[in-house]
Amino acid sequence: MYIDKYWGNFIGGSDDSLNLVAFLVDQKKEEIPLSEIFAKIGLDKQDWDFHQTVEYLEFKHSDGVEMDFHFAIDVVTDLAAILLECSVSGSVNLQDLDEYNTPARRIRITATPEEHDAMNKALADFAQNPLEYDLSEMMDDEEIQEMARDVEALRKELYEAAGRNRDYHVQAEDVKSLLPDWKGADGCIATNRITVEGYKVGYCYREKPDGDWDSGWRFTAGDESEEYMDDPNNAGIYKLNTICNDDPDIIPLLRTPAPCAFERDENGVFQQIKDWKPDEDEEDPDMDILQQCQKWHEESKHQKIVDALEAIPAEERTPEMDMELARAYNNLGNPRSQEGRKLLRKALELMQPHEEELGDTYSWNFRMGYSYFYLDQEGRALRCFEKALELHPGDDPKLNTQQDIEELIDSCKKGISLPQFSECFRERTDDWWETFAEMESELRQMMDDDKDHTHGAELVAQMQETLNLVFDEISFEMGFNGEKHELILTPEGNKVKLFELIYFLKHAPKEVLEHWNILVGRQTLQNIGLRTEDGWNISGDDVQIWLEEQGENSFAISAYCEKLLPMLREAEGRVWWMLTTLTDQVLGEISHMRYIDSFDVLEEPKAEPSMLMSQLPDALKERGLELSTDPEAYLERYLGYEMKPNEDPDADWRMDVMVGSTCCAPLINGYLNADNDFMDALHADGAVAGFFCYPLDALREEEGTEKIFDFRDKLEEVFTTGDGPEVLTLIGGATGLFCGYVDFIAWDIRTVLQMAKKFFEDSEIPWASFHTFRREAGTVNLKTPSEEEPDDEDQVPELDETLKGMDYIPYTPQNEEEFFHQLEQWNDEDEYTRCIQALNAIPEDWRNYRIAYAMARALENYAIIGDHDEGTPNYKGDKALRRAIEVLESVREEGQDKAQWNMRMAYAYQYLYGQEEKAIPYAQRWAELDPEDEDAPIVIQECQKEIAKRAEAEAEDESDHTGVFTGFVLLSKAEWDKEQFIRDMKERF
């Protein structure tokens, strides 16, 4: 194997490498595109940026075992090595990559020119900057630098050797002169199937030459796939004489003028293809535009679809045309580039208006899900994919399979349980302000030059496009106040959005703030009017309102505007927007959010006395309310709440809550009512709302509730000091019957979980978890309890007892076969304890290899399966496994060269916690002694997987429970009084 010099150490020597080989074996193919590998294990979501492994990388083996990949760059360097082997040798023997576990089988990986270019850049970046990759955390500096040198050498061989390293079928020294009389250009192109693998030419053609060097001849074996032909590493430029040495049968064909083509018939004789012409990219005049788009789609000519359909005015396109255009945008959209994300958003914008007409079709749901998925919006994607799976029409080669969709659904579920982003909100924010600082002077100049306000729409569109780099959806206003330019970011009444905007605002650089007022929330402008482009114009004096007090500092507004009645009948939503926006400007958006909890638009005025909208600020001030425009002060106000706790310890998280406090009630309500709109919006921006939960039993004890709150204070201190506020904003917490909860919005979820994991691991709390504010999501373990084993090793008496109290055939040398037949019956009935006790009764001087093996089998079945398939407590199981190992060791000399003895040793160590490394050599020996037993490689793979995963404390709870929210009970809107809360809690305990 050519890549022996690389494979087996830093490249090809990791658990990821073994899993990659297992994946390739499981594909049962002779050829697989690199894009398919990326899609099936999740590398496609990295978008060729492998610095950090941003998504779950895994695949489910056909035997049901899930296999993980831990470092994206690790897998990519392995794939690069395999690509090199394929380039040099035509394919790779998988057994050469893993001789212990893998049967002999050849496979070839193909890649497109674009993929090779991206691979070249990725390898070069790693070679130059290895310490920037997550893999460096697992290696010392010397090791990672050595790996970088290996990767650079591999990269040069793969992309700079120009075929010099290929293992040609006919060596250079053996090439004979077979075309001594040839005149003119003698260059040609031939595939590696001919020049490397030694296949005869099966199909060849001559086209218009591509330059002075070119004869126009192209030679293939005739069985190459489209993917193979798209891979530039699978072909080369040669002299005609060289290819004649590979296959002299072509010599009589070479003087046939272009265009011509020949293929070899079943007798091995070349036959000319009549009327052959080179492929031409022409439209079929008999096809309509949708049929033509389908043809282009099948040929992966997505840009042609875009060009053709964008040429049709939007108002003339049918929904079906928009769907084709959206699919093309999806296929062209690179989620890791700004332009690519724009295309994915354009696809959504095209499809969303057609929901009423097409929302119950497979294609609409799948394509919507596809766009959301690659925009890192797994929550929205999940609903679309689930609907698409429900509507899937069955087997159709033109559609993704049901298994494909199920895999996407699984990926979405993982993505909403443990969100991971190509760029989190914190990173988006930092990048945006850096970019804005570079462009803002030009933007100010454009605004200053627009004296007649004719370029307002253009300026707004430019700012919209820029802000969309951070926010999936954003509302804003721009202007100049006479001194500074202004950018006003409006939450549109959304309190969750307000948290994002404040975090974003806090990161504005000083040099930007010298020229700009960056504000959150529409400001108070009592005398302003609202004017639309089509002539509508209203002010606060045009609107009558009725103010109704609903609670402490909480009001409802009913509004009536006679001027807008004609619009109300035709465009009700637009009237609502105008009146609520006018309220923002008259009152100030923050005061609107703080005090107005209900808003209604009337078709006719009420009989009771009213006031004008312009009088609203004074009316609220008269009631003693402060009309502050400070958004932070508004968010710092906490609401206390009570709930009726669910006493079922297995109920969903937070169902046990008795009391809590929050400054973001919409998230609590959304969780309890299984409404994910706020979560979807945060997720789309790279942010996550969630909570830590931990048991309270260990904190109650003698010190009562003070210890509970002291622990919570220490946890919160981690995120309110140092870099904590950079990655997370605390929004409250709660105390339940069983658990404590600390609530937050994470701007950098990866760092948040790392910080929390360290805190909990250093604490005495036995376990801790993270859960998003999505009710149906899985749980991420941050700390798991260590299972304590009883101090008294003799607490498993059944393993040492002898069988008594029942009729059975005891063992004697004379009735040995009857005894073992009886054991087999008990084994089939899952009566493993009975087997052990019957074997215990055999006198020691009668015991032999057969008895020892039977005892080991019974002990392992007891430990792993349990009597009647009911399982066995871990401490009992571990004792049984250790005893099984002792029994097997006692007959090592006789058993070590038997497959079954090695099998039993492998199983014992595999299921003994933390001993998987010891299991692998026995499983390997088992595989050598019994090559046809498929279980041995599976044990090896499972052990390797567990070794890699042991350090990870991550699990999912895919349960789907429902609960009942009893509602908020107002405790206080003043500052949270911890001491009073403790006193209240003491009464409950």
N, C-alpha and C positions, 0 to 999 in steps of 0.2 A: 504494500500500500504506500503510495507516494507520500501521503501526509503522516506517515509514522513518525517523522521527525518533529511533528507538532502535537500529534494526538496522544493523550494519556497523561499530560501534566496539567499545565494551566489551561490549555485548550483540550477539551475532550476528557478531562480527568475528574469532573465534578459529578455530584448527584444529578444536576441539571442535564449533564451529558448523557447519563444512563437513561434518564427519562425521555430525552430527545430520541435516542435510539429506539427505546420501547415504543414511542409514538410512531416513528417511521415504520417499524415492523408491523404495527397494528393497522397501518393504512392499507396493507396488502396490495400495493401498487408497484409497478415497475418505474413509474415516473410521477412526480408530483411537483406542481408549481410552488415557488417560494411564497407567493401570495396566499395560497391555500394553507400552507403551514402557519403563516402569520395569523390568518383568520381563525384557524382552529384552536390555537393555543393562546390567542389574545395579544400577540405582538403587534397586530395591526393598529391597536389603539395607542401605541407608542409613537406612531408617525415618524419612525426612524430617528427618534431621540431616545437614547437608551441610558442617559445619565442616571435617571431614577426609574425604578420599576413602578409604573403608575397604576397598573391594574392587576387583577388576578391573572396569572399565567398558569393555565392548567388545561388538561384534557381528561376526558373519561375514557378509559381503556374499554375495549369491547367486552372484557370480562367484568365490567362494572367498577373497577378500581379507579379512583380519581388520583391523578398524578400531577404534582405541582412543579412549577419552575420558579425559582426564587429570585434570580437576577437576569434581567433582560439581556444585558450585554454578554453574559455568560453563554446564553443560548445563541446569540447572534454570532459570536466568534466561532462557536462550534459549527454553525451553519456555513460560515465562510470557509472553514476548513473542508467541509463536505463538498461545497461548490468547487473548491480547488481540485479535489480528487476527481470530481465528475469532469472537470475541464481537462485534466491530464489523462484520465483513464476511461472516460466515457460514462462511468457510473461508479458506485461504491458498493463494496460487499459489506453489508451491515454486521456480519460476524467479525470482520476485522475491527470494527469499532467497539464491540463488546463481546469478546470471545466466550465468556462464561455463560451468558444468558441468552444469546441470540443465535438462531440458526443461520446457515448460509443463505443469503438472499441479496440480490443486487437491486439497487434503486438509483434513480437519477433525479436530481433536483434541478429544475429550470428556473430562470429568472429573466425578466424583461430588461431592456437597456436602462430604463429608468431605475429599476431596482438595483441593478449592478452599480449605477452611478451613486445611488443613495448608500449602498453597502460600502463602496469605496470611501465615501466621505465619513461614514460612521466609524469604520475601522481606523481611518487616519486620525479622527478626533480622539478616539480612545488611546491610540498610540502616543499622541502628543499630550493628552490631559488625563491620564489614568486616575489621578487622585480625585477628580471631579465625579467619579462614578460610584454608585452605591456599593458595588462589589469591593471597593477599596476598604470598606469598613470591616471586611472579613479577612483581610490580608495585611501583612506588614508592608511598609513602604518598599522594601527591597523586592518582595515577591511581586507586588503589583507593577513595579517598574520592569521586572524581568518578563512578566506577562505582556506588558506593552511592547517590549522589544520583539517578542515572538509574534504578536499580532501584526506589527509593522512588516516583519519579514514575510508573513503569510500574505498580507495585503499586496506587497510588491509582486509576489509570485502570481497572485490571482489577477492583478490588473496591469502589471507593467512588464510581464515576461513575453508578451506578444506571441504566445504559443510555443516558445522555446522549450518549455518544460513538458510538453505533451509527449505521451508515450505512443509514438506513431507506429502503426501496423507495419509499415515498410520503413526501415531505418534509413537514414540519409546515405550511409555507405553502401546500401543495397540498391539504390535507385539507378536504373539503367536509362540510357538515351533511347527513347522509343519514338520520338518525333523529329528525326534529324532534318527533315525537309520543311518543317513548319515555318511559315513566314507571317509576320504581322504580330499583333498583340496576342500574348499567350497566357494572360492572367485569367483565373476563374475562381469560383467560390464553391467549396464543398463542405459537407457536414462532417462532424466527428464520427458519425456512424460509419463512414467510409474510411477516413484517414486514421482514426484511432482504434475503433472497434473492429475494423476489418470486414465490414459488410460490403457486398457488391452494390454497384449503382443499380437502383431500381427505377428511378425516375430522374430525368434530366431535361433541361430546356435551354434554349439560347434566345436571349432577348437583346435589345439595343444595348451596346456596350456603355459602360459607365465611366469612360475615360480612355486615354491612350493605352493604358496598361491592360485593358479588359477585352477579353475575347467575347464576352457575353454569355459564356457557358456557366450553368449552375447545376451541381450534382448532389443528389440526395439518395438515401437508401430506399426511399419511398414509403417508409413506415413512420416517419417523424411526425410528431404531433404539432399543432399550431404553437403550443407553449414552447416546445423544443425549438422550433424555427424562430421564435421571437427572441430567444436567448442568444446574444452575440457570442458568448463563449462556446457555443456549440457548432460554430463554423469558422472557417478561415479562408484567407486568400492564398491560392497556390498557383504554381505553373501547371499548365495542362499536362506536361510530361509527368509530373508527380502523380497526378490522379490516374494517368494511364498505367503507372506502375501499380497502383492500388487495384485497378480493374482494366486490363487491356481490352476488354470487350467494347469499350467506348470508342476506340480508335477509328473504326469505320464511320462513326457518326459525326466526327468533329468538323468536317468540311461542309456540313449542311448549313445553308445560310439562315440567318434569323429572319422572322421568328419561326421557331420550330420546337417540338417537344417529343420525347420518346419515353416509353415505359416498357419494362421487361414483362413478357407474358409468362404464362404458367410453365412454358417449356424453356424459359431462360433466354428467349430471343427478344431483342429490342424491336418494338413496333412503333412507327411514327403515329402521333396523334393528329388526325386530320383537322384542318381548319383551326388549329390551336392559336390562340392569341394571349399575350400577357394579360394578367388581371388589370382591369381598368376600373377606376372608381367613378362609375357613372350611375346616375339615377335610372331606375327602371321606369319608363314612361307609363307602364300599365299599373304601377303602384300608386295608391293614394298616399298622402303624407304620413298617416299613421303606420301604414304597412312599411313605408320606406324607413321610418324611425325605428320600427321593430328590427328591420334588417341591419341598420347601422348599430343598433344596440347589441345584436348578436355578434357583430364584428368589432365591438368595443370602440366604435367611432362616435363617442359621446359628444365631442365638440361639433361634429356635423349636425347632430340633432339640435344642439343649442343654436347654431347659426341659422338653421332652416326655420325653427319655430320662433326665434326672436325676431326674425324678419316679418313675421305676421303680426299686425297690430294686436295689442292685448285684448281689445274689445271684440276682435274677430276670432280669437282662439276659442275653441270649444273646451269644456272641462277635460275631455280625453286628451286634447293637445297639451293642456297645462300639466296633466299627469305625466305625459311623456317628457315634457321639458323638465319637470321636477325630478324625474328619475335620472335624467342626464346630469342635472346639477348635483344630485346625490353622488353619482358615480365619479364626477370630476372633483367633488369637494374633498379637499385635504383638511381634516379637522385640526391639524397642528399648524396651519398657516392662516394668516388673516384673510387672504383671498379665498381660501378653501372654506373657512367658516362662513364667509359671506354667501357662498354658493349654497351651503346647507340651509342657511336662514332664508335665502331666496326660494328654495324648494318648499319650505314650510309656508312662506307667504303665498306661494302659488296654490298650494293645496288647501289651506285653511278655509278659504271662501266656499269650497265645494263640499264641506262636511255634510250639509243637509242632503245633498244629492248623492254623494259617494261614500258617506261615512259608514255604511254597512257593507262595503266591498272589501275584499281581501287586499287589493292593491293599494287602496288609499291608506288603510291602516298600516300595512307593512312599510310603505314608503314614508309615512309620517314617523313611524317608529324608528326607521333607519336614520332619518334626519336628526331626530332628538338624540338617538343613541350616540351618534358621532359628534354631537354638540355637548357631550357629557351630561345629558339630561335624562338619566336612566329612569327616573320616576315617571315622566311623561311617556318615555319610550315603552316602559313596561306595559302600560295600559293598552297602547296601540298594538304591541306584539301579541299580547294575550287575545285581543280581539281578532287579529290576523290569524292566529292559530285556530281560533274557533271557526273562522270563515274559510280556512284553507280548503281548496277544491280537491285535494288529493294529488296523486302522482301526476306531475307535469314537468317535463324537463326544462321548461322555460321559467319555472318558479323555484324559489328556495324551498328546500324540503321541510317537512314538519320538524325533523330533527334539528335542522339549522335554526328554526325559530325557537325551539325549546332551549337550545344552547344560548341564544340571545336573551331569552327570558331569564335563564339561570344567571347570566352575566348581569342583567339588570337588577335582579334581586340581591346579588352580592354588592352591586354598586350603590344601592340605596341603604344597605346595612352598614357597609364600611365605604363611604364615598371617597373616591380618590380621583384627583383632577390632574389633567395635564398642566394646568396653571390654576392655583387656588386664588381666592379673592385677594388675599394679601399680596400675592405676586402680581396679579393683574393691576392692583392699585399702585404699587411701586412702579411698575413698568409704564402705566398710563401717565403718571405725573412727570416721569422722566421724559417721556415723549412730548407731553404738552409743553413742558418748559422749553423745549427746542423749537416748537412751532408757534407758541402763543404770540410772539411779536409780529409774525406774518399775519396771524388772524386779527390782531388789533388793527393792523394797517388796513386790512380789507374792510373792517367795520368802519374805520375812519373815512376811507375813500368812498363809502357807499352813502354819499350825502343825500341822494334822493330816495334811498331805501328801496332800490330796485333789485338788490341782490340778497334781500333778506332770506328768501327761501334757500338760496345756494349756501349761505352761511350756516343756516340751521341744519341743512342736510350734511354739511361737512362736520359740524359738531356732533350731530347724531351718529354719524359713522364712526367718529372717534370714540365717543362714549360707549358705543356698542362693543368696544374692545374689552370693557369691564362689565357692563350691564347688559343682560339679555333684553331687558325693557327699561326704558328710562324716559322721564318727562323733565323738561328743563326750559328755561327762558334765558335769553341773552339780551344785553343792552349796555348803555353807557349812562352813568348818573351825573355826568358833568365833570367828575374828577377821575373816576376809575371805570373800567369796563366791568361788567357784572355777568356772572354765571349763576343762575338760581336753579338749584336741583330740587324738584318737588316730589314728595312721596305719594302724592295723589291720595292722601288720607290713609295710607297703608303704614301702620306702625312698625311692622317688620322691616319694610323698606327703609324706614327712617333710621334704623340702626345701621344699615349698610351705608347710607348717605353720610351719617356723622363720622363713621370710621373713615370713609373716603375723604371727607373734608379735612380731617385731622392730619392727613398726610400731604396736604398741599405744601409745596416748597416755598420758602420765604421769598425767593426771587420771583415766583409767580404772584404771590400776594402783594408785592410792591405795585403791581399793575392791575390786579383783578380783585374784586370782591367776590369770593366764592361763598354763596349762602345756601342754606338748606331751608326749604319752605318758602312759599310765596309771602312777600312782605306786606305790611299794612299800608294800603293806599285808599283811604276812605272816599276820596272824591274822583276816583278813576272810573272810566267807563270801559265796557267790553265791546269791541268792534270786530266783526267778522269780514272776510274778504267779499262775501256776497251781500253786504249792505246791512246786516243786522247790527243794532247798536243799543245797548242798555247800560244803565248805571244803577247805583244803589237807590236812587230816588224813583226808579221805575218798578221796583219790586216791593210788594206788600208781604210782610211776614207775621206769623203768629208764633210766639215763643212760649213753650210749655215746659215747666220744670219737672224732670223725671226722677230726680234723686239729688243727693248732695253734689252740687257743682256739675250737674248733668242735665242737658236740655234737648228738647226736640224742636225742630223748625218746620213749619209748613209755609211754603212760598207760593205766591201767585203773581204772575207777570202778564198783564193784558197784552203787551206788545209782542209777546212770544207765543200767543195762542195759535196763530196760523202754523208756526213751526211745530208746536206741540202735537198737532194732529198728524203731521207728516213725518217728523223726526224727533220722537220723544226723547231718545237717548241724548241727542244733541242739546236739547233744552236742559236736561239734567246737568250735563257737563257745564253749560254756560252759567247756570245759577249756582252750582257748587263752586265753580271757579271764581265767580264774583264774590261769593261769601269768603273764600280764601283771601281775596284782595281787600275786602272791606274790613275783615276781622283779623287777618293774618292766618296763614295756614296752620301754624302750630296751635294757636288759640282755637281755631275751628276744630282741630282734632281733639283738643283737650276737653272742650266743653260741650260740643254738639255731637250727641250720640245717635241722633235720628234726623233724617232730612226727607221731606216729602214735597212733591210738586203738585199743586192743585189746578184743576181745570176751571174752577170758579171760586170766588172769595168766600171765606167764612163769614158768618153773621156777626161774630164777636169783633171787638175793636182790634185793629192791627197797628203795626208800626212799619216804617220804611226800613229796608235793608240798611240804608246809610245810618240809621239810628241804633243799630244793633250793638256796636262797641260801647256806646254810652249806657245802654240798657244793662249790659253785663257788668260794667264798672259800678253802676249804682247798686248792684247786688254784692259788691265787695270782691269781685274777681279781678285778678291781675292778668292783663292781656300781654303776656310775654311772648316774644318771638324766639326765645332761646330754646332750641330743640333738645339740647342735653338736659336742661332742667326738667323738661316735660318727661323725658325717659327715665329720669332718676326717681320718679315717684312710683312707689311700690303699692301693689294691691294685695291685701291678705285674703285668703280664701279657705273655706272649709269643705270637706267632702265626707260622704258616708263611706268608710273604708270597706272594701271587700275582704273578708276574713279568710278567703281561700289563698293559701301560700303559692298556688300554681297559677293564679290569675295573672293577667298581663301586668307588666311593670306599671307602677303608679296607681293601680287600682286599690292598693292598700293605704293610699294617702289619707291622712286625717286633716292636716293643715299645711298651708304653704304660702309663699309670697312670690309675686312676680311683677316685673315691670313690662312684660310682654304677654298679656293675656291671650292674644290671638293664637299663639303657638300652643298654649295649654289647651284651649278649646279645640283647636284643630286636631291635636293628638287624641283627645278623649272622644271626639266625634268622627275619627278616621277621615278627616278632611286634609288632603295633602297639598292644597293650592299654595300655601305659604312656603312649604318645604320645597315644592317644585321650583318656585321662583328663586329661592335662595340657592338651590342646587344648580340652577342654570347660570348663576353668577360665581360659582366656585366656593360657596359658603355652605355651612351645615349647622342646623340647630339640633341640639341633643342634650343629653343629661348623663351624668355619672350616677350610678347607683351602687350602694354598698350596704352590707347588713348592719343592723343596729344592735343585735344581741350582744356583741362584744363590747359595745360602748355604753350599755345601760348599767349593768352590774350594780355596784354599791354607789357609784358617784351619780347615778341617775342621769337626767337629761343634760346637765352641764357638760358632761364629757361628749355627748352627741354634738353639741354646738361648738365646742372647742375643736373637735375633729373637723367639722365643716369649715370653721374659720381658717384652720391650717391649710386645708385643701384650697379654699378660695384665695388665700394669701399667695399661693404658687402662681396664680393667674392675675393677681392685681399688683404684683411687684415685678421688677426686672423687665423681661421681654414678654411677660404674660399678656398685658393689654394689646400687644402687637398681634397675638395669635387668637385671642378669644375675648369676648365680652360676656360677663356674667349677667344673667337676667332673672335670677331667683333660685328658689329651692323649695323642698317639701320634706315633710317627715311622715312616714307611714308606719303601719303596724310592724312591718318587717324590715323595711329599708329606708335609708336616707337618700335624697336626690339633690343634686346640684345642677342647675340648668344654665345653658350658655348658647351663644352663637359663635361658632368657630370660623375664623377667617383663614386659618391654616390648619386643617384637621390633622394632617400627618404629625406636625409638631405638637399639637395639643395632646394627641394620644400618647406620644412619646413622653411628654412631661408628666402626664397623669399616670402612666404605667410606672415610671420611676417613683413617683410619690407613693402610690399604693404598695409597690413592692417593698419600700422602706418602712411601711407602716405595719401595725399589728393586725390590721383588718384581714380576715381570712380570704376574702375574695372581693372583686370589684369589676364592674362592667360599664360599657358605654352603649347607649342606644339613641338612635335619632328620634326626633319627634314624629316619626311615622309609626303608627300603631302596628302595622303588619310586618315591619322590618325585622331582620334578625338581630341578635345581640352579639357584641364584640367583647370578649373577655379580656380584661386588663390584668387581672390576677386571678389565678385559680387556686382553690384550697389544696393543700398537700394532704393526701390520704394517710391518716395515721394508722399504724399497725399496732395491735395490742402488744403490750410489753411482754405478756406471758406467751411464749411460743407454743405452749401446750393447749391453747384455746381452740384447737381443731381436733378434738378427740376422735372424731369419726375416722380420721385417716390412720389412727394407730390401733383401732379396735379390730377384733376378729369377728367374723360373721357368726351370729348365734340367734336362737329364737325362731328359726324357720328350717324347714326341710330343704336340704340341698345336697349335691354330690360333692363331698370333700375330695381334695386331691390326694391321690396315691400314685406311685409309678405305674400301677397296674391299670387304673382307670383314667389315665392322663387325657385320652381323647374325649371321653364323656365329660370330663371337667371343663375342658376348653370349649366344647360345644355349648355347655351351659353358660360359660362366660360370654360367648358370642350372642346368645339369646338376651342376656342381661344388657349387654352393650347396645343391642338393637332397641331395647326398651328404655334406654337412657338411665339405667340403674348402675351408675358408675361407682357409687359408694359401696354397693353390694359387691361389685367386682373387686374393689380394693380390699375389703374386709375378708373376702374369701381367699384372696392371695396372701393376706397377712397370716392366715391360719396355717400356711404351708411351713413345715419345719425347715430351718435354714439349710440343713445338710441335703435336702431334696431340691433346693432351688437351683435353677440353671438359666441359660440365656433366654429360653422361651418364656419362662416365668417372669424374668426381669423385664423383657420386652412387653409382656402383657400388663405388668404392673405400671410401667411407664405410660403405656397407652391409656390405661384407666385413670391414672393421676392427671394426665393432660386433659382428657375429656371432662373430668370432674372440674378442673380449673377453668377451662375455656367455655364449656357448654353448660355444665351443671346438671344435677339430677333432673330428669324430666324436662330438660331444656329450659330450666328456670334460672340459670346463671348462678354464680358463686361470688360472695363478697371478695374484694380484692386481696385482703390479708390472708384469707383461706386459700384463694387461688394461687397466690405467690408461694405459700408454703408447699402446696401440692406440686407446683412446677419445680421448686428447688429439690424436693424429694425425688421427682422423676429424673432430674439430672444426676442425682447421686446414684440412683438405681442403674441408669445407663452407664455411668462411669465405672460401675462395678463389673461390667461386662465389655468394657471398651476393646480389649484385645480381640475378642471374638466378633464384635459388632462393627468396628471402625471401617471395615471394607464392605459393609452391607448398606444398600441404599436406604432401607427402612430404619436402621439404627441412626443414620445421619439425619433422616427426616424427623425422627422423634427429638433428637438434640436440637435441630433447627426450630421446631415448633415450640419447644420448652423455652428457649432463649428469646424467641420472637415475642411470646406473650408474657414474659417476665419483664416488668417495667424497666426501661432504660438499658436493656441488655441486647438490643437488636444487632449491635455490631458483632456480638459473639455468634449470633444466629447465621450470619451470612456465609462464613467458611463452611459450616455444616451443610447449608443449602446448596452451595456450589459443589461440594463433594457428592451430595445426593444427585445433583443434575448430571455429574460425570458418570456416576454408577448406573443411572437410569435415565438416559437422554430422552426417552419417550414420555416421561412423566412431566406434564405441563405445569404441575403445581410448584415445582422447585423454583423456576424463574419468577413465578408470582410471589413466592415468599421473599425472594431476594429484593424484588421491586418494592414490596410493601415495607420491608425493613428499611430500605434506603429512604423511602418516603417518610417513615416515622422518625428516622434519625434527623432528617432535615427539618421536620415540623416540630420536633420536641421543644425547640426553643421558642416557638411561637405560641402565644396564649390567645388564640383566636378561634372562636366557634360561632356557629350561627344557630338561632332558634327560628325555624321556618314555620312555627305555629301560627295559626290565624284565629285568634280569639276575638271576641267582642265584649264590650263592657258598657256600662251605663253611667253617664255623667249626671251627677245630681245637681250641678249648677254652682255658681259662685255665690258665696255669702260674704258681703262686705264686712271686713273687720275694722279697717282703718285706712284712710288715704294719707295719713301723716307718715312721718319717717318710721321705719321699722324699728320697734322697741324689742331688742333681743331679750333683755332681762325679763320683761313682762311676758314674752312668749315662753321663756323657760318656766316661769311660774305657772302659766297656763298648762304647759305640757306636763308638769309634775302631777297635776290633778288627774290627767288622763292615764298616767302610768301607775 
